[in-house]
Amino acid sequence: METHARILQAAGKLIAARGYRGVTYDNIAEASGRGVGTVLRHFGTKADLARELVFEQRRRFRSITSRLETQPGHQAVGSSLGEVCFKLARQLEIDPVVQGGLHLLVESPGEISLPAGWPFGEWKAYIYRELLRQTDCSPVQARDRASLLVAFLVGVLSSLERGHCADRVRNGISYILPNLEAQSNPSRTNAAGDLLPSAGHRYEHPVHSRAYP
């Protein structure tokens, strides 16, 4: 793994476990196996490193949505949004950069400046576009339903402390998607549930898990 990526991964793991203010450059350097000078050359200040974590999380989210948007024929809204929900949950389970980036967004330390309403506003805009494109929702209905799904996603991804992340996602989707697709194609309301694997992905929030020091 190249130095830049190794430092980001180490920082993400530490910030997810200790919070932004609980992590020093010395901690990040030690965890990444690099010197403090190397970390400084790659990222500058700790706030610069934290911003890069958040922006990298955004890039990884967009890699999911862009792949879905370019699939031949594109899926019905329930399938595509269900797949996005599950893949976001899986990102949080396995990816220290996503864990750290999301923790920073929830913690919102004042030293890190980000555009207002970002990135959750970007998630909402993606869902809003999909609903307008694939259903008979009015703009107001699409906005409200996008807000509902984003609230669910943020709740699962940022507030969950212990439990089966895949189960939480499955249960939430099965409750929300029938409302999302009611004006489109009722026969597709269970499509997203069919995409999700059965229970078994055990999730422990990094703050409470021994897997993250």
C-alpha positions as CSV (number, residue, x, y, z in Angstrom):
1,M,0.0,0.0,0.0
2,E,1.4,3.4,-1.0
3,T,2.3,5.9,1.8
4,H,-0.5,8.3,1.1
5,A,-3.2,5.6,1.3
6,R,-1.5,4.0,4.3
7,I,-1.6,7.2,6.3
8,L,-5.3,7.9,5.4
9,Q,-6.3,4.4,6.5
10,A,-4.4,4.7,9.8
11,A,-6.0,8.1,10.4
12,G,-9.5,6.9,9.6
13,K,-9.2,4.0,12.0
14,L,-7.9,6.1,14.8
15,I,-10.4,9.0,14.3
16,A,-13.3,6.5,14.2
17,A,-12.1,5.1,17.5
18,R,-11.0,8.2,19.4
19,G,-12.5,11.2,17.6
20,Y,-10.7,14.0,15.9
21,R,-9.4,15.7,19.0
22,G,-8.3,12.4,20.5
23,V,-5.8,11.8,17.8
24,T,-2.4,13.4,17.3
25,Y,0.0,13.4,14.3
26,D,2.3,11.2,16.4
27,N,-0.5,8.6,16.8
28,I,-1.2,8.6,13.1
29,A,2.5,8.4,12.2
30,E,3.0,5.4,14.6
31,A,-0.1,3.6,13.3
32,S,0.9,4.1,9.7
33,G,4.5,3.1,10.2
34,R,5.7,6.4,8.8
35,G,7.5,9.3,10.4
36,V,5.8,12.5,11.5
37,G,7.7,14.4,8.9
38,T,6.3,12.1,6.2
39,V,2.7,12.6,7.4
40,L,3.3,16.4,7.4
41,R,4.7,16.4,3.8
42,H,1.7,14.4,2.5
43,F,-1.1,16.3,4.3
44,G,0.1,19.5,6.0
45,T,-2.1,20.2,9.1
46,K,-4.3,17.7,10.9
47,A,-7.3,19.6,9.6
48,D,-6.1,19.1,6.0
49,L,-5.7,15.4,6.6
50,A,-9.2,15.2,8.1
51,R,-10.7,17.1,5.1
52,E,-9.0,14.6,2.8
53,L,-10.6,11.7,4.7
54,V,-14.1,13.3,4.3
55,F,-13.5,14.0,0.6
56,E,-12.2,10.4,0.0
57,Q,-15.3,9.1,1.7
58,R,-17.3,11.1,-0.8
59,R,-15.3,9.7,-3.7
60,R,-16.0,6.2,-2.5
61,F,-19.7,6.9,-2.2
62,R,-19.8,8.4,-5.7
63,S,-18.1,5.3,-7.1
64,I,-21.1,3.3,-5.9
65,T,-23.7,5.6,-7.4
66,S,-21.9,6.1,-10.7
67,R,-21.6,2.4,-11.3
68,L,-25.3,2.0,-10.7
69,E,-26.1,4.9,-13.1
70,T,-24.1,3.4,-15.9
71,Q,-25.5,-0.2,-15.7
72,P,-27.3,-1.2,-18.9
73,G,-31.0,-0.5,-18.6
74,H,-30.5,0.8,-15.1
75,Q,-32.5,-0.8,-12.3
76,A,-35.9,0.1,-10.9
77,V,-35.7,2.7,-8.2
78,G,-36.2,0.2,-5.4
79,S,-33.4,-2.1,-6.6
80,S,-30.9,0.7,-7.2
81,L,-31.6,2.6,-4.0
82,G,-31.6,-0.7,-2.0
83,E,-28.3,-1.6,-3.5
84,V,-26.9,1.8,-2.6
85,C,-28.1,1.5,1.0
86,F,-26.5,-1.9,1.4
87,K,-23.2,-1.0,-0.2
88,L,-22.9,2.1,2.0
89,A,-23.5,-0.1,5.0
90,R,-20.8,-2.5,3.8
91,Q,-18.4,0.4,3.2
92,L,-18.8,1.4,6.9
93,E,-18.2,-2.2,8.1
94,I,-15.0,-2.8,6.2
95,D,-13.4,0.5,5.2
96,P,-11.4,2.6,7.8
97,V,-11.4,5.6,5.6
98,V,-15.2,5.6,5.3
99,Q,-15.5,5.0,9.1
100,G,-13.2,7.9,9.9
101,G,-14.7,10.3,7.3
102,L,-18.3,9.6,8.5
103,H,-17.2,10.0,12.2
104,L,-15.7,13.4,11.3
105,L,-19.0,14.5,9.7
106,V,-21.0,13.5,12.7
107,E,-18.5,15.0,15.2
108,S,-18.2,18.2,13.0
109,P,-15.0,19.6,14.6
110,G,-14.9,23.4,14.0
111,E,-11.3,23.2,12.6
112,I,-12.6,21.4,9.5
113,S,-14.5,23.6,7.0
114,L,-16.9,21.8,4.6
115,P,-19.7,23.1,2.3
116,A,-23.0,23.6,4.1
117,G,-25.2,20.5,4.0
118,W,-22.5,18.4,2.5
119,P,-22.2,15.4,1.9
120,F,-25.7,14.3,3.1
121,G,-27.2,16.9,0.8
122,E,-25.4,15.2,-2.1
123,W,-26.9,11.8,-1.1
124,K,-30.4,13.4,-0.9
125,A,-29.9,15.0,-4.4
126,Y,-29.0,11.6,-5.9
127,I,-32.1,9.9,-4.4
128,Y,-34.3,12.8,-5.5
129,R,-33.1,12.5,-9.1
130,E,-33.7,8.8,-9.1
131,L,-37.2,9.2,-7.8
132,L,-38.1,11.8,-10.4
133,R,-36.5,9.8,-13.2
134,Q,-38.1,6.4,-12.3
135,T,-41.4,7.1,-10.6
136,D,-44.5,9.3,-10.9
137,C,-43.6,11.3,-7.8
138,S,-44.1,15.0,-7.8
139,P,-41.0,17.1,-7.0
140,V,-42.4,17.7,-3.5
141,Q,-43.0,14.0,-2.9
142,A,-39.6,13.1,-4.3
143,R,-38.0,15.6,-1.9
144,D,-39.8,14.3,1.1
145,R,-39.1,10.6,0.3
146,A,-35.4,11.4,-0.4
147,S,-35.3,13.1,3.0
148,L,-36.8,10.0,4.6
149,L,-34.3,7.6,3.1
150,V,-31.3,9.8,3.9
151,A,-32.5,10.1,7.5
152,F,-32.6,6.3,7.7
153,L,-29.2,5.9,6.1
154,V,-27.6,8.5,8.4
155,G,-29.3,6.8,11.4
156,V,-27.9,3.4,10.5
157,L,-24.5,4.6,9.6
158,S,-23.8,7.2,12.3
159,S,-25.8,6.2,15.3
160,L,-25.5,2.4,15.4
161,E,-23.3,1.3,18.2
162,R,-23.8,-2.5,18.2
163,G,-25.9,-4.9,16.1
164,H,-26.2,-6.5,12.7
165,C,-25.7,-3.6,10.2
166,A,-27.1,-5.7,7.3
167,D,-30.2,-6.6,9.3
168,R,-30.8,-3.0,10.1
169,V,-30.5,-2.0,6.5
170,R,-32.7,-4.8,5.3
171,N,-35.4,-4.0,7.8
172,G,-35.3,-0.3,7.0
173,I,-35.5,-0.8,3.3
174,S,-38.4,-3.2,3.6
175,Y,-40.3,-0.5,5.5
176,I,-39.4,2.5,3.3
177,L,-39.3,1.2,-0.2
178,P,-43.0,0.3,-0.6
179,N,-43.7,4.0,-0.1
180,L,-41.0,5.1,-2.5
181,E,-42.3,2.9,-5.3
182,A,-46.0,3.0,-4.6
183,Q,-46.6,5.3,-7.6
184,S,-44.3,3.5,-9.9
185,N,-44.4,-0.3,-10.0
186,P,-45.9,-2.0,-6.9
187,S,-44.6,-5.4,-8.1
188,R,-41.0,-4.2,-7.5
189,T,-41.4,-3.2,-3.9
190,N,-39.5,-6.2,-2.6
191,A,-36.7,-6.0,-5.3
192,A,-34.2,-4.3,-3.0
193,G,-34.7,-6.9,-0.3
194,D,-33.9,-9.6,-2.8
195,L,-30.6,-7.9,-3.4
196,L,-29.5,-8.0,0.2
197,P,-27.7,-11.1,1.6
198,S,-29.2,-12.9,4.5
199,A,-28.2,-12.0,8.1
200,G,-24.6,-12.7,9.1
201,H,-22.6,-9.5,8.7
202,R,-21.9,-8.6,12.3
203,Y,-21.2,-4.9,12.8
204,E,-19.7,-3.3,15.8
205,H,-19.2,0.5,15.8
206,P,-15.5,1.3,15.8
207,V,-15.8,3.3,19.0
208,H,-16.9,0.1,20.9
209,S,-15.1,-2.6,19.0
210,R,-11.8,-4.1,20.0
211,A,-10.9,-4.3,16.3
212,Y,-10.1,-0.6,16.3
213,P,-7.6,0.5,18.9
